[in-house]
């Protein structure tokens, strides 16, 4: 069963670019790990303080293995709010079937 972790994090708009760049080592490390199908931490195009998070893992075990060795962000920036959820996926198919 694959796993998706997705949602948004809110930071002060003046800190958003530093927050994203500070998480770059995590994105790079995750994408090189077995079982990582995708990982992105990116700016929202509409809300200036919003950061979008998307992770797609082959399994919970792959996610757990990465979290055990994941690097820390290179910056410490206060998160003002978040809504990030984990989804366990039992079926995957075309987006418009």
Backbone as numpy.savetxt, mean C-alpha at the origin, in Angstrom:
# Nx Ny Nz CAx CAy CAz Cx Cy Cz
-5.82 -18.27 -1.68 -6.67 -17.09 -1.68 -5.78 -15.86 -1.68
-5.94 -14.98 -2.66 -5.13 -13.77 -2.70 -5.67 -12.74 -1.71
-4.83 -11.76 -1.42 -5.16 -10.73 -0.44 -4.91 -9.36 -1.07
-5.86 -8.46 -0.87 -5.69 -7.06 -1.27 -5.80 -6.20 -0.02
-4.85 -5.30 0.13 -4.89 -4.29 1.18 -5.01 -2.96 0.44
-6.10 -2.23 0.69 -6.33 -1.01 -0.07 -7.07 0.02 0.76
-6.82 1.27 0.42 -7.52 2.36 1.08 -6.74 3.65 0.96
-7.06 4.57 1.86 -6.43 5.88 1.82 -5.92 6.28 3.19
-4.88 7.09 3.14 -4.26 7.66 4.33 -4.25 9.17 4.12
-4.50 9.92 5.18 -4.52 11.37 5.08 -3.38 11.97 5.90
-2.63 12.86 5.25 -1.54 13.59 5.90 -1.73 15.07 5.58
-0.96 15.91 6.23 -1.00 17.32 5.90 -0.58 17.47 4.43
-1.34 18.21 3.63 -1.00 18.34 2.21 0.45 18.76 1.94
1.02 19.59 2.81 2.41 20.01 2.60 3.41 18.86 2.81
2.98 17.80 3.49 3.85 16.65 3.77 3.62 15.46 2.84
2.61 15.55 1.97 2.22 14.38 1.18 3.36 13.84 0.31
4.04 14.69 -0.43 5.10 14.20 -1.32 6.25 13.57 -0.53
6.60 14.16 0.61 7.65 13.56 1.45 7.20 12.22 2.01
5.92 12.12 2.38 5.37 10.87 2.89 5.50 9.78 1.83
5.09 10.09 0.62 5.16 9.11 -0.47 6.60 8.72 -0.75
7.49 9.69 -0.87 8.90 9.38 -1.13 9.51 8.60 0.03
9.10 8.89 1.24 9.60 8.17 2.41 9.17 6.71 2.45
8.12 6.38 1.71 7.64 5.00 1.64 8.15 4.27 0.40
8.91 4.96 -0.43 9.46 4.35 -1.65 10.25 3.07 -1.36
11.12 3.03 -0.32 11.86 1.79 -0.05 10.93 0.60 0.23
9.77 0.86 0.81 8.81 -0.21 1.09 8.23 -0.73 -0.22
7.87 0.18 -1.11 7.32 -0.22 -2.41 8.36 -1.02 -3.19
9.58 -0.53 -3.24 10.65 -1.24 -3.96 10.90 -2.63 -3.38
10.96 -2.71 -2.07 11.21 -4.01 -1.43 10.06 -4.98 -1.67
8.84 -4.49 -1.55 7.68 -5.36 -1.73 7.62 -5.90 -3.15
7.83 -5.05 -4.11 7.72 -5.49 -5.51 8.76 -6.54 -5.88
9.83 -6.62 -5.12 10.85 -7.63 -5.41 10.63 -8.93 -4.64
9.63 -8.97 -3.78 9.36 -10.14 -2.94 8.51 -11.17 -3.68
8.78 -12.45 -3.43 7.89 -13.48 -3.96 6.48 -13.28 -3.39
5.49 -13.43 -4.25 4.11 -13.32 -3.80 3.51 -11.94 -3.88
4.33 -10.92 -4.16 3.78 -9.57 -4.33 3.36 -9.41 -5.79
2.08 -9.25 -6.01 1.56 -9.05 -7.36 1.57 -7.58 -7.74
1.44 -6.70 -6.75 1.51 -5.26 -6.98 1.50 -4.55 -5.64
2.14 -3.40 -5.59 2.08 -2.53 -4.42 2.33 -1.11 -4.89
1.46 -0.20 -4.48 1.60 1.20 -4.87 1.17 2.09 -3.72
1.96 3.11 -3.47 1.61 4.17 -2.52 1.74 5.45 -3.33
0.59 6.10 -3.61 0.59 7.17 -4.59 -0.30 8.34 -4.18
-0.02 9.53 -4.74 -0.84 10.70 -4.42 -2.21 10.60 -5.08
-3.21 11.06 -4.38 -4.55 11.15 -4.96 -4.60 12.36 -5.88
-5.21 12.24 -7.07 -5.21 13.37 -8.00 -6.19 14.49 -7.64
-7.06 14.26 -6.66 -8.08 15.26 -6.33 -7.88 15.88 -4.96
-7.62 15.03 -3.94 -7.48 15.52 -2.57 -6.00 15.71 -2.23
-5.57 16.92 -1.91 -4.15 17.21 -1.72 -3.48 16.50 -0.54
-4.22 16.09 0.47 -3.61 15.42 1.61 -3.83 13.91 1.62
-4.41 13.39 0.55 -4.75 11.97 0.50 -3.66 11.17 -0.23
-3.32 10.03 0.35 -2.38 9.08 -0.24 -3.13 7.77 -0.43
-3.09 7.23 -1.64 -3.77 5.97 -1.93 -2.80 4.81 -1.75
-3.28 3.77 -1.10 -2.48 2.57 -0.85 -3.17 1.39 -1.53
-2.38 0.62 -2.28 -2.90 -0.59 -2.91 -1.83 -1.67 -2.86
-2.19 -2.82 -2.29 -1.30 -3.98 -2.25 -2.08 -5.19 -2.72
-1.45 -6.01 -3.56 -2.07 -7.26 -4.01 -1.03 -8.37 -3.80
-1.40 -9.34 -2.99 -0.51 -10.44 -2.61 -1.12 -11.77 -3.02
-0.26 -12.72 -3.40 -0.73 -14.05 -3.77 -1.44 -14.76 -2.62
-1.00 -14.46 -1.38 -1.56 -15.15 -0.22 -1.29 -14.36 1.05
-1.98 -14.72 2.11 -1.71 -14.12 3.42 -0.29 -14.45 3.87
0.17 -15.65 3.54 1.52 -16.06 3.92 2.57 -15.16 3.26
2.36 -14.81 1.99 3.30 -13.92 1.30 3.30 -12.53 1.94
2.12 -12.04 2.29 2.03 -10.74 2.97 2.71 -10.79 4.32
2.46 -11.84 5.10 3.09 -11.98 6.42 4.60 -12.06 6.31
5.10 -12.80 5.31 6.55 -12.94 5.12 7.18 -11.59 4.81
6.51 -10.78 3.99 7.04 -9.44 3.70 7.01 -8.56 4.93
5.90 -8.56 5.63 5.79 -7.70 6.82 6.86 -8.02 7.86
7.31 -9.26 7.89 8.34 -9.65 8.87 9.69 -9.02 8.56
9.93 -8.62 7.30 11.23 -8.07 6.91 11.12 -6.70 6.25
9.93 -6.14 6.19 9.71 -4.87 5.47 10.53 -3.74 6.08
11.12 -2.90 5.23 11.82 -1.73 5.77 10.84 -0.73 6.37
11.36 0.11 7.20 10.56 1.18 7.80 10.56 2.38 6.85
9.54 3.23 6.92 9.58 4.47 6.12 10.80 5.30 6.52
11.34 6.04 5.56 12.52 6.85 5.85 12.17 8.20 6.46
10.88 8.47 6.63 10.42 9.71 7.27 9.35 9.37 8.30
9.19 10.28 9.25 8.13 10.14 10.23 7.17 11.33 10.06
5.99 11.03 9.52 5.01 12.08 9.26 3.70 11.65 9.89
3.07 12.56 10.61 1.80 12.26 11.29 0.71 11.93 10.28
0.00 10.84 10.55 -1.17 10.46 9.77 -2.39 11.07 10.45
-3.15 11.84 9.71 -4.31 12.54 10.27 -5.57 11.68 10.25
-5.58 10.64 9.44 -6.71 9.74 9.34 -6.41 8.67 8.31
-7.14 7.58 8.39 -6.93 6.53 7.40 -8.15 5.62 7.34
-8.27 4.97 6.22 -9.24 3.90 6.04 -8.61 2.91 5.07
-7.90 1.95 5.64 -7.23 0.92 4.86 -7.76 -0.42 5.35
-8.21 -1.24 4.42 -8.82 -2.53 4.75 -8.13 -3.66 4.01
-8.16 -4.84 4.61 -7.64 -6.06 3.97 -8.83 -6.84 3.44
-8.69 -7.32 2.21 -9.74 -8.10 1.55 -9.16 -9.46 1.16
-9.84 -10.53 1.52 -9.44 -11.86 1.11 -10.25 -12.22 -0.13
-9.57 -12.54 -1.22 -10.21 -12.71 -2.52 -10.29 -14.20 -2.85
-11.50 -14.68 -3.05 -11.70 -16.09 -3.38 -11.90 -16.32 -4.87
-12.17 -15.26 -5.63 -12.35 -15.39 -7.07 -11.84 -14.14 -7.75
-11.17 -14.34 -8.88 -10.68 -13.22 -9.67 -11.05 -13.46 -11.12
-11.45 -12.41 -11.82 -11.81 -12.53 -13.23 -11.74 -11.19 -13.92
-12.16 -11.16 -15.18 -12.16 -9.90 -15.93 -13.02 -8.85 -15.24
-12.67 -7.56 -15.42 -13.40 -6.51 -14.70 -14.82 -6.27 -15.20
-15.15 -6.72 -16.39 -16.48 -6.42 -16.92 -17.22 -7.69 -17.34
-17.07 -8.78 -16.58 -17.79 -10.00 -16.97 -19.17 -10.06 -16.36
